[in-house]
Each structure stands twice: as structure tokens, then as C-alpha cells.
Amino acid sequence: MGLEFMPAIASCFSTQESVNKINMKVNKFLNDTNLDNYGSTKKFKSKHDINPLFKNLTSTALSGLDNDLVQTKLSDDKQSLTPVDLNFDNILYHNSNAHFLDFEDFGWDDPVNIFGFFLHHDKTIGFSYENKSTLISYYLDKMKPDINFKLRLKSILTLGGVLWLSTYLLAMTEEKIKVRKFSDVNFDVEKYLDLRIQKFKSKLDELNNRNENLASLVG
């Protein structure tokens, strides 16, 4: 009997599922009544109009996508097994071979998701636009994508950044702060929040940089 695998942790089998995930994280941030207890998040909230910001970013990511494609769940034959948490910390390169680590979130997913996740991961900061462009070209050459695949890829190359922004917001909620406090007796909450805010700003600047539009590289 063959092995059976579950969907990957945080898998999204339609673009709408990705949008729903973003909205869930944003809403958790906006509904957190403890944010004003910390100077950094109180100031952050006063400077950023979060709801319209995310509506605009999401709308931009979905532009050019037919609503049916946004809503339709990816068929089983188009899904692939993925380790999910793909970043430079989880890759060992030895004797011209790449070895991938960390499979705790492993499972079925849309193959475009891991690519968008990787290119927007905060551990790829410093990975140049030129290198990302080369990687996208190589990926397209190997995948031989149809038009629907290309459209989903273009969407996730923008939407992946929006997902990371929403993840930084979620990380600032009391729910996540409590987890950090529990696991680290020396936890510095203001330092932790300042870092998430800085990551948020850096990612937002990247998404607003018209000269480094990853989605435009898909063609």
C-alpha cells in the first residue's frame, strides 16, 4: 500500500484561500485590544491605516486574474508535495547537490506557493533582484507551465509578500507575544516588536518598488 500524505501546514489550494489567510491575520491584529499597551505597536497603528492598505495590496495582486481562477480549488493532479518552510537556513549545499531540511510542515500544496514563500521569506533579504530574476527564469523553464500556472505564479509573487506582511502583524498580537514569553525567560517584548515593525516596513517598501516587480518577470 502506498504512502498517503496530508495537505501541508498552511496549504492554500486556491488564490482565495491565500486571501482568506491574509484577512484572518490582519483581523486578529486589528481586533487585539492589547496593542496599545506597547509604545511601538501603538505608534505603528497610528501611522498605518491597515485595512485599506491590505485591500489595495490584495487587489493589486489579484489584478488580471479571472474570478473563477481565484475561487477554483486546484485539482489533485496539479498539486505537489512540498516542505513548505523553504529558506536558506533549511538548505545544505554539498558536492554540487542541494539537500532540503525541516519537513515538519510537509504535505500537499499548490507548487507556486512555496516559490512565492521562498522569494519573500525574510531570510532572503540580501538575495538580489537579479538573482531572483534568474531563479524565476530557471523555474519557468523547468516547470513548462500552462497559462493558469503562470497566472497563479504572478499572483503569488505579489500575494506572497502580502502574506508575509500579515504574518508580521500576527506576530505582534498578544497571542504570539505570550508564546514568546513562555519560551524565553529573557524575552524583550519591545525589542521583539520593533524588529517585526522594521521587517513590515522593509517588505512594504519592497512591494511598492515598481523597479523590482517580481510578477512582471513571469511574462
Buried (B, 14 or more C-beta within 10 A) or exposed (E): EEEEEEEBEBBBBBBBBBBEBBBEBBBBBBEBEEBEEBEBBEEBBEEBEBEEBBEEBBEBBBEEBEEEBBEBEBEEEBBEEBBBBBEEEBBEEEEEEEEEEBBEBBBBBBBBBBBBBBBBBBEBEEBEBEEBBEBBEEBBEEBEBEEBBBBBBBBBBBBBBBBBBBBBBBBBBBEBBEEEEEEEEEEEBEEBBBBBBEBBBEBBEBBEEEEBBBBEBBE
